[in-house]
């Protein structure tokens, strides 16, 4: 985790704003939420497959739209 040091003449509010931005940018909160409960390997694979199917369907739909425009 990145440690933010206070700059000379910087207010506490701006330091907290920089810290929140760095946490959000490094995606720490999503990782913590993901590790909150154990997820079985089979469930992880199942979700990954569903996401891949959805992504492929979206790609095919976009591709068919491009063909129909010509």
C-alpha positions as CSV (number, residue, x, y, z in Angstrom):
1,X,0.0,0.0,0.0
2,X,1.3,3.4,-0.9
3,X,2.1,5.8,1.9
4,X,1.3,9.4,1.3
5,X,3.4,11.9,3.1
6,X,2.2,15.4,3.9
7,X,3.7,18.1,1.6
8,X,5.0,21.3,3.1
9,X,2.0,23.6,3.7
10,X,-0.6,21.0,2.7
11,X,-3.8,20.8,4.6
12,X,-5.1,17.6,6.1
13,X,-8.1,17.6,3.8
14,X,-6.0,17.7,0.7
15,X,-3.8,14.9,2.1
16,X,-6.9,12.7,2.7
17,X,-8.1,13.5,-0.8
18,X,-4.8,12.3,-2.3
19,X,-4.9,9.2,-0.1
20,X,-8.4,8.3,-1.2
21,X,-7.5,8.8,-4.8
22,X,-4.5,6.6,-4.5
23,X,-6.5,3.8,-2.8
24,X,-9.2,4.1,-5.5
25,X,-6.7,4.0,-8.3
26,X,-4.8,1.0,-6.9
27,X,-8.2,-0.9,-6.5
28,X,-7.4,-1.9,-3.0
29,X,-11.1,-1.8,-1.8
30,X,-12.3,-4.2,-4.5
31,X,-9.6,-6.6,-3.6
32,X,-10.5,-6.5,0.1
33,X,-14.2,-7.0,-0.6
34,X,-13.3,-9.9,-2.8
35,X,-11.3,-11.6,-0.1
36,X,-14.0,-11.0,2.6
37,X,-15.5,-14.4,2.0
38,X,-14.0,-17.6,0.6
39,X,-15.1,-18.4,-2.9
40,X,-14.7,-22.0,-4.1
41,X,-12.6,-22.6,-7.1
42,X,-15.5,-24.1,-9.0
43,X,-17.6,-21.0,-8.4
44,X,-14.7,-18.8,-9.6
45,X,-14.4,-20.9,-12.8
46,X,-18.2,-20.8,-13.3
47,X,-18.3,-17.0,-13.0
48,X,-15.3,-16.7,-15.4
49,X,-17.1,-18.8,-18.0
50,X,-20.3,-16.8,-17.7
51,X,-18.4,-13.5,-18.1
52,X,-16.6,-15.0,-21.2
53,X,-19.9,-16.0,-22.7
54,X,-21.4,-12.6,-22.1
55,X,-18.3,-10.9,-23.6
56,X,-18.4,-13.2,-26.7
57,X,-22.1,-12.5,-27.3
58,X,-21.5,-8.8,-27.0
59,X,-18.6,-9.0,-29.5
60,X,-20.7,-11.0,-32.0
61,X,-23.6,-8.6,-31.7
62,X,-21.3,-5.6,-32.4
63,X,-19.8,-7.5,-35.3
64,X,-23.3,-8.2,-36.8
65,X,-24.2,-4.6,-36.5
66,X,-21.1,-3.5,-38.4
67,X,-22.0,-6.0,-41.2
68,X,-25.5,-4.7,-41.5
69,X,-24.4,-1.1,-41.8
70,X,-22.5,-1.8,-45.0
